[in-house]
């Protein structure tokens, strides 16, 4: 097997295998009704049912967009999905596909842009944009228009995700050396460093009740968010306190790049990989 889509139960501290495949699949989101996961593979999106003993992924029609990466996520009301795709421009562009739409609607004019989060009110998107070789955090209206730059080249900034109350954007930044977890208000103020340890920390995802943040940690000598590494999933309080390691596994890029909590916060989804 190459990829194992799994669910980790917070109460029991156990992993359940949902589906395994010889193909490379990545980045599970949880549907708002809890019935399925959204995953990507080979440039396309699929819905993976959770109410079947032997589930089979069902293709999600994304219109002309057939070169998606692993940055995708459902809107707070579950009626739309945002994703990053490079079919038309050869660079990652953010689109929104609404329920019933035939084709995705372009949101970002500047590229490359990599989607990572919806604001809780559904009005804005947070993303990583590369401008003049600088990786920074931006927000933009779901209707497009001018993007708002929140960081300014202080190391590499990536992986933004909103807190459920909309008061914070969590992200990872290498501005102090190793990649660590930070947070700031949606206007860029109130910057706080939350982790400071011997790991490279990536992709923070606040729990639905806002009390915890899940993130992925690499060994310190791993550059970037590489695939096929020994990594660990870790949990901390919203303010960075009480960091604990839940488990180690073989993974990395594609394991939890996007918001992955269940709607009730009792579990999260991730992808485990196996050496080829």
C-alpha positions, 0 to 999 in steps of 0.5 A, spaced: 500 500 500 502 507 498 497 511 502 492 509 508 487 514 510 485 514 517 481 517 523 484 518 530 479 518 535 481 524 541 478 520 546 480 513 545 487 515 542 486 510 537 487 510 529 482 507 525 483 505 517 478 508 513 481 506 506 488 504 503 490 504 496 496 503 492 495 510 489 498 517 492 492 520 495 492 526 500 489 532 505 483 529 507 477 534 509 471 532 513 464 534 510 460 539 514 455 533 515 460 528 517 458 523 512 465 523 508 472 526 507 474 530 501 481 527 498 485 529 492 489 524 488 492 525 481 490 532 480 483 531 482 478 531 488 474 525 491 469 524 496 470 518 500 464 515 504 465 514 511 458 510 512 460 504 508 464 498 510 468 498 504 468 505 501 470 507 494 472 514 492 467 518 488 470 523 483 468 530 484 466 534 478 471 540 478 470 542 471 476 544 467 480 544 473 484 537 473 491 539 475 489 541 483 494 540 488 493 538 495 490 545 498 482 544 498 477 545 503 469 546 504 466 552 506 463 553 513 456 552 510 458 546 506 455 549 500 462 551 496 469 548 496 475 552 495 482 549 491 488 551 488 489 549 481 494 550 475 490 548 469 489 554 466 495 558 468 501 553 469 501 556 476 497 555 482 491 559 482 485 559 487 478 557 485 471 556 488 466 551 486 459 552 489 454 547 489 450 547 482 456 550 479 458 548 472 465 551 472 470 554 478 470 561 479 477 564 479 478 568 486 486 570 486 489 574 480 496 574 483 500 567 482 502 562 485 497 562 491 495 556 495 489 556 499 489 554 506 483 556 510 476 559 510 474 565 515 468 562 519 463 567 516 465 564 509 467 571 507 474 571 506 480 566 504 487 565 507 492 563 503 500 562 502 502 567 496 509 567 493 511 574 490 518 575 488 520 569 491 517 571 498 512 566 501 507 570 505 500 570 508 495 573 504 487 574 505 482 575 500 474 576 499 471 570 496 469 575 491 476 576 489 479 583 488 485 586 492 489 581 496 491 583 503 498 581 505 499 580 512 506 578 513 512 581 509 518 576 508 520 575 515 522 568 513 518 563 510 510 564 512 505 558 510 499 554 512 494 559 515 488 557 518 483 561 522 480 560 529 473 558 529 471 565 533 475 568 527 479 572 532 486 569 530 490 566 524 494 560 525 500 559 521 507 556 520 513 561 519 521 560 519 522 567 521 526 565 527 530 559 524 526 553 524 519 553 522 515 554 528 507 555 529 505 562 530 498 566 530 496 573 529 489 577 528 486 577 521 489 584 520 496 582 521 496 585 529 498 581 535 503 576 532 505 571 537 510 565 537 507 559 540 512 553 539 519 553 540 522 547 540 527 542 536 522 540 531 520 543 524 512 545 525 507 545 520 500 546 518 496 548 524 489 546 525 485 549 530 479 544 533 472 546 532 471 549 539 478 553 539 481 549 545 486 545 541 491 546 535 493 540 531 500 540 527 505 536 524 512 536 526 518 534 522 525 532 525 530 539 525 534 537 519 528 536 514 527 542 510 521 544 507 514 540 508 517 533 505 514 527 503 515 520 506 519 522 512 518 520 520 513 525 523 509 526 529 502 529 530 502 534 536 496 537 540 497 544 544 492 549 547 490 554 543 495 559 546 501 554 545 501 551 552 501 543 554 504 541 547 503 533 547 505 528 541 500 524 539 504 519 535 509 518 530 508 515 523 511 515 516 508 521 512 509 529 511 507 532 505 499 530 504 498 528 511 494 534 514 496 540 509 488 542 510 483 543 515 482 536 517 478 536 524 471 532 524 465 537 525 464 535 532 472 535 534 472 528 537 477 526 531 481 528 525 483 525 519 490 524 516 494 520 511 499 515 513 504 513 507 508 507 506 515 506 503 515 505 495 
